Amino acid sequence: MSTTRPAGNLAPARRTPIPGSRSSPADGDDDNTGTPPTRRRGGRTGLLLLVGLAAVGFTAVYLISDLIEVAQGGFSTFRLSLTYAGEAAIPLFVIGLYAVQRPRIGRLGFFGAVAYAYSYVFFTSTVVYALIAGTPNYAALVKVFGASMTVHGLIMLVGGLAFGLAVARAGVLPRWTGVCLMAGVVLVVAASGLPDIARTVAAAVPDTAFIGMGLAVLSGRMKPGARQARTAVTHPNHAP
């Protein structure tokens, strides 16, 4: 009696995937990193919320501190404390805004973000000095730091132009925010020797750009980056 199984009953051996391996099927549970997509989406959502809130909130605080300076006609402890809170956060949320636009924003965006962030690390240190020394106004602060203020102002200018152009080219965030940032840093440098009201009006332009970027991040008005687009093609069954 033959023990040969009929051909119609043959079934291919089921392949057991190794979690996290590149050969694992794209079944919606794992990708080639072994990280569940729900966890990845949750982490990205947290980053977007943090960056968006920081860009809007701390920029608003910074703008309010400038308006207080105009109203008071100089520095005060309260005004400088608000300025410190606003300026200290700028390097962090600018790097964050770069991160949420990767990879489309490219190397130009990285260079611009780092340069702009670095300039505000310096500017924040001048606020600390003004708080400790009791510096009465902006003109007196410029006299203390002299050429260092000019050099870092130029770094801010170059960084802002580069980052703004990269934002406009990437198209992940609204393009007008990148253009507004570029115009703003030019106005800030041009108004550096003018009265408080002129400097505040100039500073409001890049402030508007960052608030616009933050609102776009919070509202989800962002075009998907190339990495997300590739993920959608590779894993068409994943929920958006």
Order of alpha helices (4+ residues) and beta strands (2+ residues): alpha-alpha-alpha-alpha-alpha-alpha-alpha-alpha
